[in-house]
Amino acid sequence: MKTAVVPLENGATVSFGTSVTRSVTPTPRSVATLLAPLDQLAATSPRLMAKPGATFSSGGEIWELPRYSFVGPQGGDEPLRIGLFAGIHGDEPEGSHALISFLRLLERVPEVATGYSLFVYPVCNPTGFARRTRFSANGKDLNREFWLGSTEPEVRLLEAELAANALQGVISLHTDSTSDGFYGFAQGASLTRNLIEPALAAAEEYLPRNRSRQIDGFDARNGIIGGIYPGVLRAPPGLRPRPFEIILETPEAAPVYLKEAAFVAAMQTILTRYREFIAYAANL
């Protein structure tokens, strides 16, 4: 067992301890078991809420798209609305586990989320997660289906959430089996690159950054990619003002506890920097 400790800005810390081995057993995974710690926490938390009811049918079974919200301490007139997404590829559980750890951290140290209303989707592809596959049970890469008229039920549910919540920021967590370092995609609002650079620097405390000039077929600079695949999970095309959109990618081969710690450090940094930017802009 190894342990990583993420320092918080208020002097507190959060620790991660987990085995570095990864199961290769092809048995189905349980979404309910994964989310049980969050559901137990939400049952008594004044800030974390489980939002059941987003169900869909696949393969003759009824599935649910897990949804949670976390409301931080008041920090302004209106809370900043940020969406956190993971597990759109079912064989990338690291992001799902990181979102769970992040919410547990926020429950312990809610000041990290001061001024925020967070909309959290830890398993965007529950049928793929259960089957340990990149694709959904319908054989679709859901992260190539958004805003293209898709009939996939998971995509339609998520598009409805993205449209209804009018998010000011979208953060998606992914795992890359071909990368040897942490990196990210930056889209949307002009300030996005000012958020992703410090986020990658925070993650670099736990994992090396991928500084290749080409990553995943895109030109890259210091681990930041400006291009994007069509159909990825993102805010509605017509949403104005345009939110920041960041995709964080962790290397698959890294130890699990370091991947989780890097994601959490990056997300915390994005929330801190965006809050600072909004406060500065309000005082101009």
LONUGU-234159 format. One record per residue: residue in one letter; x, y, z of N, C-alpha, C, O in turn; residue number from 1. Coordinates in steps of 0.001 Angstrom, whole numbers, plus 500000, padded with zeros to 6 digits. Each point is the difference from the previous one (the first is absolute). Example, Ala and Ser with C-alpha at 12.3 -4.5 7.8 and 13.67 -1.06 7.14 Angstrom:
BEGIN
{r "A",{513190,494310,507800},{499110,501190,500000},{500900,501200,500000},{501036,499981,500665},1}
{r "S",{498614,501069,498615},{500820,501190,500060},{499230,501090,500730},{500509,501108,500169},2}
This chain:
BEGIN
{r "M",{500854,498799,500000},{499146,501201,500000},{500879,501236,500000},{500940,500102,500788},1}
{r "K",{498749,500853,498313},{500710,501259,499958},{499020,501128,500232},{498792,499827,499837},2}
{r "T",{501723,501321,500540},{499127,501118,500338},{500504,501264,499320},{501201,500270,499976},3}
{r "A",{497870,500500,499472},{500304,501331,499472},{499189,501005,500795},{498855,499729,500363},4}
{r "V",{501726,501422,499908},{499334,501033,500783},{499885,501253,499142},{501004,500504,499497},5}
{r "V",{497767,500003,500334},{499753,501227,499251},{499809,501138,500990},{499049,499973,500780},6}
{r "P",{501830,501032,499211},{499816,501142,500898},{498908,500924,499492},{499906,500269,498802},7}
{r "L",{499267,500216,502122},{498970,500960,499649},{500467,501393,500368},{500921,500168,500800},8}
{r "E",{498436,500833,498611},{500477,501364,500177},{499756,500538,501395},{500613,500991,500396},9}
{r "N",{498498,498370,500358},{499738,500466,501359},{500860,499283,501035},{499794,500148,501205},10}
{r "G",{501184,499063,498307},{500908,499308,500900},{499623,498570,500291},{500824,499244,500514},11}
{r "A",{497948,500356,499170},{499591,498613,500193},{500583,499135,498892},{500561,500513,499032},12}
{r "T",{499305,498190,501112},{500475,499073,498978},{498967,498919,499793},{499141,499762,500849},13}
{r "V",{500959,499574,497983},{499190,498811,499736},{500946,498912,499522},{500880,500247,499176},14}
{r "S",{498934,498548,501344},{500892,498892,499689},{499308,498966,499144},{498793,499786,500114},15}
{r "F",{501983,499571,499026},{499518,498919,499172},{500892,498795,500251},{501224,500111,499920},16}
{r "G",{498189,498752,500381},{500777,498780,500163},{499316,498864,499285},{498840,499697,500279},17}
{r "T",{501854,499674,498810},{499410,498906,499251},{501083,499132,499412},{501136,500440,499820},18}
{r "S",{498519,498353,499888},{500943,499071,499388},{500341,500471,498603},{499151,500578,499321},19}
{r "V",{502080,499185,500231},{500409,500412,498669},{499681,498929,498975},{500212,500222,498808},20}
{r "T",{499287,498628,501607},{499648,498955,499058},{498626,500269,499430},{499167,500634,500649},21}
{r "R",{500588,498884,498128},{498738,500258,499331},{499378,498667,499605},{500647,499172,499358},22}
{r "S",{498112,500627,501022},{499321,498751,499712},{499766,499853,498509},{499628,500962,499328},23}
{r "V",{500589,497836,500152},{499720,499721,498606},{498866,498998,499881},{499751,499484,498910},24}
{r "T",{499558,500227,502184},{498892,499064,499984},{498857,500573,499174},{499549,501110,500283},25}
{r "P",{499963,498167,498696},{498978,500537,499108},{498588,499903,500551},{499038,500046,499234},26}
{r "T",{500817,499822,502071},{498662,499926,500589},{499358,501385,500002},{500709,501005,500050},27}
{r "P",{497960,499063,499896},{499321,501299,499984},{500299,500802,501264},{500224,499442,501074},28}
{r "R",{499774,501884,498769},{500151,500893,501141},{498633,500537,500394},{499096,500107,499171},29}
{r "S",{500768,500225,502095},{498740,500533,500505},{500089,501510,500163},{500817,500498,500775},30}
{r "V",{498341,500233,498493},{499934,501444,500163},{499511,500353,501402},{500482,500953,500613},31}
{r "A",{498553,498267,499890},{499451,500276,501337},{501065,499856,501072},{500047,500798,500937},32}
{r "T",{500811,498194,498939},{501075,499814,500977},{500985,501150,499939},{500454,500492,501034},33}
{r "L",{499881,499938,497751},{500915,501128,499827},{499473,501250,500705},{500753,500719,500656},34}
{r "L",{497946,499530,499200},{499421,501250,500477},{499464,499928,501421},{499548,501009,500541},35}
{r "A",{500496,497812,500071},{499454,499846,501353},{500567,501008,500990},{499231,500541,500795},36}
{r "P",{502092,499747,499203},{500516,501006,500954},{499379,501380,499797},{499741,500710,500972},37}
{r "L",{500016,499678,497765},{499381,501298,499749},{498549,500020,500445},{499537,500981,500583},38}
{r "D",{499744,497936,499144},{498591,499951,500392},{499843,500042,501515},{499080,500631,500521},39}
{r "Q",{501821,498696,500173},{499958,500032,501463},{500291,501411,500508},{499372,500474,500947},40}
{r "L",{501575,500178,498420},{500357,501361,500401},{498850,500968,499709},{499673,500856,500823},41}
{r "A",{499723,498997,498004},{498924,500904,499609},{498769,499864,500892},{499213,500938,500127},42}
{r "A",{500624,497892,500488},{498822,499768,500837},{499961,500924,501218},{498927,500278,500535},43}
{r "T",{502238,500198,499902},{500056,500845,501199},{500664,501353,499762},{500028,500846,500895},44}
{r "S",{500507,499361,497903},{500753,501222,499734},{499077,501189,499747},{498977,499851,499332},45}
{r "P",{501370,501331,501194},{499230,501206,499690},{500387,500613,498655},{499334,500923,499531},46}
{r "R",{501740,498574,499841},{500508,500609,498776},{499985,499065,498791},{499837,500450,498866},47}
{r "L",{500333,498253,501376},{500039,499026,498911},{498633,499355,499835},{499399,499538,500970},48}
{r "M",{500119,500435,497800},{498677,499442,499739},{500075,499015,498836},{500536,500328,498941},49}
{r "A",{498929,498467,501250},{499817,499059,498904},{498718,500362,499269},{499004,500367,500624},50}
{r "K",{501023,499529,498056},{498855,500404,499188},{499560,498823,499124},{500340,499952,498818},51}
{r "P",{498914,499107,501744},{499559,498831,499230},{498937,500389,498977},{499477,501114,500019},52}
{r "G",{500215,497945,499088},{498892,500209,499080},{500367,500095,498541},{499113,499948,499148},53}
{r "A",{502180,500190,500521},{500420,500083,498599},{500226,498584,499476},{501139,499537,499933},54}
{r "T",{497800,499789,499703},{500081,498596,499598},{499873,499843,498494},{499461,500866,499310},55}
{r "F",{501046,498014,500196},{499881,499677,498581},{500019,498479,499851},{500421,499277,500902},56}
{r "S",{499118,500261,497950},{499929,498571,499718},{501119,499613,499039},{500264,500697,499020},57}
{r "S",{500391,498177,501277},{501050,499484,499121},{500064,498486,500150},{500147,499487,501109},58}
{r "G",{499744,499806,497781},{500077,498547,500050},{498908,499352,500822},{500203,498935,500583},59}
{r "G",{498648,501699,499467},{498900,499448,500787},{500108,500262,501484},{499195,499484,500775},60}
{r "E",{501801,501321,499649},{500181,500343,501403},{499806,501495,500201},{500197,500797,499083},61}
{r "I",{499412,499568,502131},{499887,501411,500365},{501274,500417,500726},{500406,499379,500983},62}
{r "W",{500209,501673,498517},{501236,500532,500573},{499749,501426,500473},{499028,500643,499603},63}
{r "E",{501858,499828,501241},{499890,501371,500489},{501291,500749,499759},{501089,499467,500216},64}
{r "L",{498787,501780,499331},{501151,500896,499885},{500211,500658,501352},{499181,500826,500404},65}
{r "P",{501900,498837,500318},{500200,500576,501341},{500238,501508,499933},{500791,500485,499192},66}
{r "R",{498507,500241,501676},{500118,501460,500054},{500091,500445,501457},{499288,499492,500866},67}
{r "Y",{501594,501459,499385},{500146,500571,501340},{500191,501503,499865},{500415,500497,498953},68}
{r "S",{499276,500210,502116},{500310,501427,500051},{500659,500305,501340},{499706,499372,501017},69}
{r "F",{501184,501601,498955},{500659,500452,501226},{499960,501520,500010},{500446,500649,499053},70}
{r "V",{499015,499914,502027},{499906,501453,500141},{500988,500447,501070},{499867,499642,501170},71}
{r "G",{501117,501139,498419},{501000,500481,500931},{499499,501182,500812},{498905,500501,499746},72}
{r "P",{501878,499953,501227},{499632,501188,500778},{499790,501204,499084},{500626,500104,498945},73}
{r "Q",{498500,500791,501463},{499699,501163,499172},{501245,500849,499808},{500753,500264,500937},74}
{r "G",{499440,500159,497803},{501185,500799,499714},{499714,501179,499101},{500928,500672,499550},75}
{r "G",{497808,499596,500177},{499620,501098,499119},{498501,500028,499830},{499268,499277,500676},76}
{r "D",{500284,501567,498413},{498555,500115,499787},{499412,498726,499429},{498977,499517,500484},77}
{r "E",{501661,499933,498490},{499525,498787,499351},{501127,498968,499980},{501143,500349,499705},78}
{r "P",{498556,498387,500603},{501055,498984,499961},{500490,499747,498578},{499232,500097,499043},79}
{r "L",{502023,499586,500833},{500594,499639,498714},{499644,498553,499693},{500197,499122,500840},80}
{r "R",{499284,500621,497971},{499486,498686,499625},{501039,499253,499158},{500292,500377,498865},81}
{r "I",{500250,498568,501714},{501036,499225,499325},{499559,498533,499919},{499484,499445,500969},82}
{r "G",{500724,499943,497878},{499688,498589,499821},{501259,499150,500011},{500991,500336,499352},83}
{r "L",{498969,498562,501386},{501122,499062,500096},{499531,498658,499459},{499002,499454,500470},84}
{r "F",{501717,500005,498537},{499569,498807,499295},{501126,498961,499948},{501168,500345,499822},85}
{r "A",{498466,498392,500334},{500980,498912,499890},{499281,498748,499521},{498773,499914,500045},86}
{r "G",{502012,499120,499495},{499449,498704,499647},{499202,499977,498717},{499160,499118,499824},87}
{r "I",{501075,501836,499256},{499319,499944,498710},{500525,498825,499186},{499302,499470,499136},88}
{r "H",{501931,500128,501146},{500540,498735,499498},{500025,499018,501170},{500633,500257,501024},89}
{r "G",{498680,498628,498814},{499804,499091,501125},{501234,499300,500497},{499994,499444,501098},90}
{r "D",{501083,500569,498110},{501241,499349,500426},{500986,500997,500596},{501196,499719,500077},91}
{r "E",{498305,501459,500351},{500841,501019,500623},{499442,500343,501382},{499460,501089,500197},92}
{r "P",{500667,497990,500759},{499390,500221,501313},{500732,501013,500868},{499461,500447,501013},93}
{r "E",{501758,499922,498606},{500785,500897,500848},{499287,501329,500247},{500001,500516,501118},94}
{r "G",{499387,500034,497824},{499300,501262,500164},{498804,499887,500927},{499725,500910,500782},95}
{r "S",{499562,497968,499132},{498845,499781,500880},{500437,499968,501454},{499383,500638,500854},96}
{r "H",{501672,498627,499427},{500508,499922,501370},{500502,501374,500472},{499828,500362,501164},97}
{r "A",{500789,500390,497931},{500499,501323,500380},{498856,500952,500353},{500116,500778,500946},98}
{r "L",{498782,499167,498303},{498861,500867,500331},{499406,499634,501352},{499603,500877,500767},99}
{r "I",{500337,497834,499522},{499502,499574,501315},{500910,500540,501101},{499517,500528,501001},100}
{r "S",{501790,499343,498817},{500944,500513,500994},{499891,501518,500138},{500109,500540,501101},101}
{r "F",{499675,500140,497774},{499893,501451,500041},{498772,500438,500787},{500080,500942,500789},102}
{r "L",{498790,498393,499011},{498797,500340,500745},{500163,499696,501487},{499508,500750,500842},103}
{r "R",{501169,498170,499484},{500238,499691,501407},{500921,501055,500617},{499832,500375,501160},104}
{r "L",{501128,500096,498066},{500867,501083,500481},{499178,501257,500265},{500155,500646,501037},105}
{r "L",{498961,499700,498009},{499189,501211,500157},{499074,499904,501198},{499726,501005,500656},106}
{r "E",{499792,497807,499634},{499150,499831,501174},{500791,500289,501271},{499460,500565,500952},107}
{r "R",{501801,499055,499069},{500844,500241,501164},{500483,501437,500057},{500088,500586,501079},108}
{r "V",{500228,499989,497754},{500550,501358,499931},{499184,500787,498973},{500496,500268,498906},109}
{r "P",{498269,500106,501420},{499126,500650,499016},{500522,501328,499496},{499581,500461,498939},110}
{r "E",{501332,500170,501802},{500543,501293,499569},{500667,499917,498628},{500093,501002,499290},111}
{r "V",{500371,497806,500338},{500591,499829,498669},{498990,500376,498916},{500386,500473,498931},112}
{r "A",{498330,499319,501337},{498950,500279,499018},{499222,501273,500319},{498855,500144,499570},113}
{r "T",{501741,500770,501166},{499315,501257,500322},{499570,500713,498725},{500797,500208,499085},114}
{r "G",{497923,500163,500875},{499476,500728,498857},{499568,499137,498834},{499656,500521,498939},115}
{r "Y",{500355,498154,501239},{499715,499101,498884},{498742,499176,500217},{499642,499651,501124},116}
{r "S",{499704,500053,497771},{498993,498951,499925},{500517,499005,498961},{500080,500313,498813},117}
{r "L",{500267,498493,501647},{500623,498995,499138},{498977,498954,499585},{499228,499506,500821},118}
{r "F",{500780,500170,497902},{499142,498952,499448},{500924,498853,499588},{500854,500160,499129},119}
{r "V",{498964,498695,501502},{501010,498938,499916},{499396,498728,499406},{498951,499525,500433},120}
{r "Y",{501747,499938,498557},{499552,498799,499288},{501167,499010,499980},{500798,500006,499063},121}
{r "P",{499306,499147,501961},{501189,499151,500125},{500047,498805,499058},{501079,499460,499756},122}
{r "V",{497774,500110,499705},{499982,498845,499090},{499071,500344,498835},{498807,499700,500046},123}
{r "C",{501731,500920,498929},{499188,500432,498866},{499635,498863,499053},{499100,500144,499172},124}
{r "N",{501587,498738,500945},{499738,498833,499154},{499842,498780,500913},{500900,499162,500059},125}
{r "P",{497980,500722,500648},{499859,498920,500979},{500027,498601,499391},{500506,499073,500632},126}
{r "T",{498962,500751,498157},{500037,498658,499397},{501431,499618,499622},{500385,498839,500138},127}
{r "G",{500397,502119,499392},{501402,499722,499696},{500814,499766,501254},{500878,499138,500026},128}
{r "F",{498831,501637,501025},{500709,499800,501267},{499749,498595,500530},{500931,499313,500420},129}
{r "A",{497810,500264,499558},{499656,498673,500518},{500694,498903,499206},{500387,498975,500563},130}
{r "R",{499773,501231,498132},{500607,498988,499133},{501498,500185,499820},{500652,499194,499338},131}
{r "R",{499897,501866,501249},{501434,500311,499888},{500409,500260,498547},{501086,499602,499578},132}
{r "T",{498051,501059,499669},{500287,500276,498603},{499955,501497,499728},{499280,500742,500667},133}
{r "R",{501489,499689,498356},{500010,501408,499586},{498620,500419,499503},{499529,501099,500291},134}
{r "F",{499832,498006,498953},{498734,500311,499363},{498818,499678,500913},{500124,499261,500977},135}
{r "S",{498731,501315,498673},{498767,499682,500719},{499508,498617,499586},{500573,499361,499117},136}
{r "A",{498354,500187,501536},{499432,498699,499644},{499507,499969,498561},{499893,498925,499410},137}
{r "N",{499806,502234,500015},{499586,500083,498601},{501178,500033,499040},{499817,500126,498790},138}
{r "G",{501409,499759,501758},{501188,499989,499150},{500440,501370,499520},{500703,500103,498995},139}
{r "K",{498894,500955,501707},{500323,501355,499586},{501076,500627,500876},{500018,499807,501216},140}
{r "D",{500881,500949,498149},{500896,500874,500744},{499198,501268,500292},{499867,500866,499135},141}
{r "L",{499610,499240,502061},{499101,501101,500332},{500680,501359,499884},{499331,501016,499810},142}
{r "N",{501987,499005,500304},{500719,501266,499933},{500268,500468,498568},{500855,500853,499766},143}
{r "R",{498411,498584,499290},{500005,500478,498615},{498573,500283,499532},{499746,500114,498801},144}
{r "E",{499320,499998,502155},{498577,500061,499668},{499319,501320,500371},{498847,500211,499624},145}
{r "F",{501822,500670,501095},{499318,501166,500560},{499727,501082,498956},{500851,500343,499179},146}
{r "W",{497920,500177,500894},{499525,501108,499175},{500066,499690,498511},{500198,500888,499171},147}
{r "L",{499633,497834,500507},{499976,499556,498602},{498698,499259,499683},{499938,499230,499041},148}
{r "G",{499030,501005,501762},{498726,499332,499778},{499985,498552,500428},{499244,499201,499448},149}
{r "S",{501578,500443,501527},{500091,498613,500447},{498675,499523,500600},{499269,500766,500628},150}
{r "T",{500445,497946,499162},{498842,499375,500638},{500397,499145,501193},{499150,499344,500601},151}
{r "E",{502144,500655,499751},{500438,499205,501148},{499422,500590,501284},{500134,501201,500234},152}
{r "P",{499224,497975,500606},{499284,500551,501158},{500903,500708,501000},{499605,501011,500581},153}
{r "E",{501609,498468,499627},{500905,500656,500941},{500365,501406,499515},{500065,500947,500784},154}
{r "V",{500170,499167,497911},{500367,501293,499417},{498832,500976,500103},{500189,501169,500338},155}
{r "R",{498631,498359,499376},{498826,500882,500072},{499766,500496,501426},{499667,501168,500205},156}
{r "L",{500506,497951,500776},{499849,500423,501388},{501050,501042,500371},{499682,501008,500632},157}
{r "L",{501554,498753,498980},{501067,500930,500338},{499841,501322,499254},{500275,501057,500568},158}
{r "E",{499295,498906,498192},{499754,501245,499276},{498909,500824,500688},{500100,501224,500082},159}
{r "A",{498862,498099,500410},{498939,500711,500716},{500541,500644,501270},{499623,501124,500334},160}
{r "E",{501264,498169,500383},{500606,500563,501208},{500871,501209,499658},{499937,501027,500675},161}
{r "L",{500871,498845,498279},{500885,501087,499600},{499205,501236,499583},{500393,501127,500303},162}
{r "A",{498499,498662,499008},{499180,501124,499561},{499265,500650,501168},{499916,501226,500076},163}
{r "A",{499555,497966,500827},{499192,500528,501097},{500832,500768,501018},{499522,500978,500575},164}
{r "N",{501714,498595,499655},{500800,500584,501076},{500796,501233,499582},{500550,500693,500856},165}
{r "A",{499521,499592,497844},{500697,501198,499511},{501333,500188,500718},{500231,501025,500641},166}
{r "L",{500633,497986,499247},{501248,499966,500755},{500966,501097,499556},{500046,500380,498830},167}
{r "Q",{500712,500110,502128},{501054,500958,499709},{501353,499324,499794},{500963,500638,499576},168}
{r "G",{499099,498084,500724},{501215,499240,499782},{499696,498524,499930},{499109,499508,500692},169}
{r "V",{501636,499778,498468},{499840,498551,499832},{501376,499361,500150},{500937,500351,499283},170}
{r "I",{499179,498712,501651},{501253,499277,500219},{499724,498511,499818},{499144,499434,500680},171}
{r "S",{501580,499939,498404},{499835,498570,499731},{501304,499275,500312},{501088,500505,499721},172}
{r "L",{498787,498301,500863},{501168,499214,500395},{500099,498757,499121},{499019,499285,499798},173}
{r "H",{502193,500471,499681},{500241,498866,499110},{501329,499333,500328},{500829,500540,500731},174}
{r "T",{499345,498270,498707},{501248,499246,500119},{500501,499672,498600},{499215,499615,499133},175}
{r "D",{502092,500538,500641},{500601,499747,498691},{501000,498854,500111},{500998,500105,500712},176}
{r "S",{498731,498811,498587},{500882,498829,500057},{501270,500191,499187},{500930,499202,500119},177}
{r "T",{499130,501851,499047},{501168,500208,499138},{500924,501096,500512},{501064,500225,499424},178}
{r "S",{498552,500457,501644},{500792,501125,500497},{500848,499588,501200},{499595,499158,500801},179}
{r "D",{501576,501440,499310},{500849,499754,501165},{499957,501165,500985},{500787,500045,500945},180}
{r "G",{498297,500893,498834},{499902,501142,500898},{498615,500602,500003},{499163,499676,499158},181}
{r "F",{500603,501203,501797},{498725,500705,500186},{499921,501140,498991},{501003,500665,499741},182}
{r "Y",{497811,499572,499683},{499835,501118,499070},{498530,500387,499947},{499169,499407,500687},183}
{r "G",{500508,501612,498476},{498608,500432,499945},{499639,500692,498705},{500865,500488,499271},184}
{r "F",{497830,499547,500455},{499425,500736,498884},{499363,501281,500552},{499360,499974,501051},185}
{r "A",{500815,501136,498243},{499451,501282,500428},{499105,500554,498909},{500439,500203,498868},186}
{r "Q",{498289,500043,501479},{499024,500511,499037},{499143,501069,500675},{500081,500208,501210},187}
{r "G",{499101,500461,497988},{498999,500901,500559},{500537,501384,500290},{500716,500587,499188},188}
{r "A",{498931,499930,501979},{500302,501386,500372},{501488,500306,499886},{500849,499122,500153},189}
{r "S",{499444,502156,499571},{501386,500414,499767},{500890,499790,501210},{501216,499885,499847},190}
{r "L",{498214,500062,501362},{500824,499831,501192},{500380,498545,500238},{500727,499707,500950},191}
{r "T",{498793,499362,498200},{500199,498578,500267},{501469,499645,500173},{500352,499249,500910},192}
{r "R",{500507,501281,498229},{501420,499668,500106},{500613,500531,501301},{500967,499433,500509},193}
{r "N",{498473,501645,500023},{500489,500507,501280},{499564,499129,501171},{500524,500134,501105},194}
{r "L",{498527,498982,498658},{499575,499043,501022},{500727,498673,499872},{500374,499393,501003},195}
{r "I",{499827,500154,497763},{500552,498664,499818},{501500,499954,500303},{500498,498972,500460},196}
{r "E",{500219,502102,499296},{501447,499976,500284},{500274,499778,501490},{500766,499097,500336},197}
{r "P",{498637,501692,500578},{500230,499712,501426},{499436,498646,500431},{500521,499383,500929},198}
{r "A",{498418,500147,498405},{499467,498679,500334},{501002,498906,499652},{500193,499066,500778},199}
{r "L",{500444,501041,498066},{501021,499017,499616},{501216,500093,500919},{500617,498987,500330},200}
{r "A",{499720,502234,500078},{501117,500158,500930},{499700,499331,501337},{500886,499396,500605},201}
{r "A",{497866,500709,499860},{499615,499345,501255},{500044,498482,499855},{500460,499303,500903},202}
{r "A",{499066,500187,497969},{500042,498548,499766},{501428,499499,499887},{500288,498846,500319},203}
{r "E",{500605,502023,499228},{501399,499628,499800},{500719,499699,501315},{501093,499434,499999},204}
{r "E",{498297,500942,501110},{500559,499621,501291},{499910,498496,500218},{500689,499453,500861},205}
{r "Y",{498464,499877,498361},{499770,498564,500186},{500337,499172,498770},{500391,498839,500118},206}
{r "L",{499460,501746,498714},{500276,499286,498757},{500754,500921,499045},{499777,501210,500019},207}
{r "P",{501102,498252,499153},{500679,500849,499025},{499014,500534,498968},{498970,499381,499732},208}
{r "R",{501349,501757,499703},{499175,500573,498944},{500472,499469,498646},{501200,499836,499777},209}
{r "N",{497870,499899,499335},{500339,499618,498636},{500323,501274,499225},{499111,500804,499718},210}
{r "R",{502157,499376,499942},{500428,501221,499313},{500337,499741,498536},{500719,500783,499379},211}
{r "S",{498768,498127,500071},{500226,499702,498588},{499356,501065,499117},{499007,500617,500385},212}
{r "R",{501555,499594,498444},{499434,500994,499081},{498730,499498,499338},{499191,500792,499518},213}
{r "Q",{500634,497903,500456},{498755,499420,499515},{499483,498989,501011},{500735,499117,500444},214}
{r "I",{498001,501019,499912},{499363,499094,500950},{498656,499581,499420},{499191,500846,499618},215}
{r "D",{500577,497871,500318},{498711,499478,499547},{499621,500538,498623},{498821,500198,499704},216}
{r "G",{502199,500039,499449},{499758,500486,498648},{499826,501498,499869},{499764,500495,498898},217}
{r "F",{500348,500251,502214},{499839,501448,499990},{501333,500684,500305},{500841,499457,500717},218}
{r "D",{499337,501743,498726},{501128,500826,500410},{499797,500409,501454},{498889,500328,500417},219}
{r "A",{502199,499647,500346},{499910,500312,501427},{501166,500878,500409},{501063,499979,499380},220}
{r "R",{498719,500794,501677},{501059,500846,500548},{499938,499930,501509},{498996,500376,500605},221}
{r "N",{502072,499144,500006},{500075,499869,501462},{498819,499225,500577},{499482,500329,501067},222}
{r "G",{500106,498642,498207},{498920,499148,500494},{498611,500534,499767},{499040,499460,500551},223}
{r "I",{500813,501593,498643},{498694,500602,499735},{499673,499869,498519},{500810,500358,499144},224}
{r "I",{497998,499127,500557},{499526,499806,498642},{498845,500954,499746},{499080,500103,500813},225}
{r "G",{500969,500594,498058},{498929,500925,499659},{498932,499390,499113},{498882,500512,499936},226}
{r "G",{501450,498385,499370},{499026,499337,499140},{499069,499113,500802},{500140,499874,501216},227}
{r "I",{498901,499506,498089},{499050,499131,500689},{499363,499065,498981},{499871,500338,498824},228}
{r "Y",{499735,498482,501643},{499267,499077,499138},{498553,500469,499864},{499430,500529,500955},229}
{r "P",{499973,499283,497875},{498573,500333,499879},{499165,499063,500859},{500300,498813,500126},230}
{r "G",{498650,501739,500460},{499070,499184,500762},{500376,499730,501437},{499360,499171,500646},231}
{r "V",{501674,501506,499893},{500362,499762,501395},{498994,500665,500926},{499282,500917,499601},232}
{r "L",{500673,498612,501637},{499116,500583,501012},{500430,501436,500262},{501131,500254,500413},233}
{r "R",{497952,500689,499343},{500296,501403,500228},{498700,500773,500127},{498923,499432,499821},234}
{r "A",{501161,501847,500483},{498811,500836,500157},{499284,500153,498668},{500607,499798,498949},235}
{r "P",{498107,500556,501077},{499258,500203,498756},{500697,501014,499099},{500494,501014,500493},236}
{r "P",{499559,498737,498202},{500733,500897,499087},{499544,501446,500061},{500818,500903,499825},237}
{r "G",{497902,499347,500419},{499498,501364,499980},{500035,500724,501328},{499526,501132,500097},238}
{r "L",{501026,498239,500928},{499990,500609,501328},{500906,501235,500049},{501169,499933,499622},239}
{r "R",{498287,501183,500844},{500758,501243,500141},{499698,500611,501365},{498844,499992,500422},240}
{r "P",{502157,500539,500283},{501409,499988,499619},{500567,498583,500001},{499502,499117,500699},241}
{r "R",{501531,500687,498519},{500563,498664,499853},{500703,499593,501288},{500836,500754,500498},242}
{r "P",{498850,498069,500061},{500693,499543,501212},{501411,499517,499681},{500325,499729,498844},243}
{r "F",{500499,500166,502178},{501282,499330,499794},{499742,498498,499940},{499117,499484,500685},244}
{r "E",{501655,499826,498496},{499859,498554,499825},{501384,499367,500048},{500853,500279,499158},245}
{r "I",{499356,498876,501825},{501302,499378,500220},{499836,498497,500083},{499161,499495,500746},246}
{r "I",{501648,499793,498480},{500081,498538,500097},{501364,499668,500577},{501026,500387,499442},247}
{r "L",{498985,498897,501673},{501250,499575,500636},{500238,498527,499692},{499093,499176,500125},248}
{r "E",{502128,500501,499474},{500349,498638,499617},{501169,499505,500847},{501050,500638,500071},249}
{r "T",{498746,498214,500568},{501066,499409,500802},{500547,498763,499299},{499241,499306,499323},250}
{r "P",{502053,500391,500815},{500550,498799,499362},{499502,498733,500681},{500007,499904,501227},251}
{r "E",{499567,499137,497984},{499428,498782,500560},{501007,499207,500823},{499630,499394,501005},252}
{r "A",{501628,500601,498588},{500987,499128,500631},{500460,500489,501374},{500670,499255,500715},253}
{r "A",{498995,501958,499665},{500452,500539,501289},{499296,499301,501160},{498909,499460,499818},254}
{r "P",{501696,500539,501369},{499336,499431,501180},{498646,500659,500249},{499842,501209,499830},255}
{r "V",{499199,497988,500571},{498630,500479,500160},{499920,501176,500974},{499324,500992,499726},256}
{r "Y",{501364,498895,501408},{499872,501046,501012},{500570,501324,499523},{499542,501058,500433},257}
{r "L",{501454,498906,498678},{500556,501238,499461},{499075,500614,498958},{499881,501223,499925},258}
{r "K",{499468,497953,499275},{499033,500522,499031},{498861,500721,500720},{499585,501089,499601},259}
{r "E",{499924,498293,501450},{498906,500591,500765},{500433,501321,500642},{499270,500989,499950},260}
{r "A",{501909,499017,500647},{500500,501212,500650},{500228,501115,498994},{499719,501162,500292},261}
{r "A",{500793,498497,498508},{500243,501013,498969},{498696,500632,499533},{499917,501218,499842},262}
{r "F",{499063,497955,499938},{498693,500530,499605},{499442,500947,501060},{499542,501094,499674},263}
{r "V",{500495,498496,501573},{499440,500808,501080},{500755,501325,500119},{499383,501053,500161},264}
{r "A",{501930,498899,499762},{500787,501234,500089},{499670,500936,498850},{499893,501211,500198},265}
{r "A",{499945,498242,498598},{499681,500824,498836},{498622,500639,500134},{499836,501183,499702},266}
{r "M",{499171,498048,500744},{498645,500546,500146},{499962,501088,501058},{499368,501038,499804},267}
{r "Q",{501304,498733,501313},{500023,501014,501052},{500615,501297,499475},{499514,501091,500297},268}
{r "T",{501549,498783,498928},{500678,501175,499468},{499114,500765,499035},{499983,501230,500018},269}
{r "I",{499279,498055,499137},{499100,500671,499058},{498934,500784,500750},{499722,501148,499654},270}
{r "L",{499679,498253,501364},{498974,500708,500764},{500578,501252,500660},{499367,501056,499991},271}
{r "T",{501817,498827,500574},{500620,501141,500673},{500296,501126,499015},{499677,501159,500260},272}
{r "R",{500937,498498,498609},{500378,501029,499030},{498777,500648,499351},{499996,501209,499766},273}
{r "Y",{498981,498015,499945},{498817,500580,499372},{499278,500935,500970},{499527,501064,499601},274}
{r "R",{500390,498546,501652},{499390,500871,501014},{500777,501306,500098},{499398,501070,500096},275}
{r "E",{501911,498858,499880},{500825,501210,500061},{499765,500888,498778},{499931,501224,500114},276}
{r "F",{499948,498148,498726},{499766,500770,498774},{498670,500724,500061},{499920,501177,499650},277}
{r "I",{499027,498134,500793},{498670,500601,500081},{500002,501166,501000},{499405,501047,499745},278}
{r "A",{501264,498758,501381},{500068,501064,501000},{500758,501223,499475},{499616,501141,500254},279}
{r "Y",{501460,498597,499014},{500781,501102,499418},{499184,500748,498961},{500000,501231,499972},280}
{r "A",{499291,498016,499160},{499201,500630,498961},{498886,500858,500599},{499668,501057,499463},281}
{r "A",{499759,498486,501647},{498906,500748,500634},{500489,501323,500572},{499214,500934,500163},282}
{r "N",{502076,499153,500142},{500548,501233,500591},{500587,500964,498979},{500491,501069,500363},283}
{r "L",{499461,498559,498356},{500546,500890,498961},{499133,501250,499839},{500304,500860,499174},284}
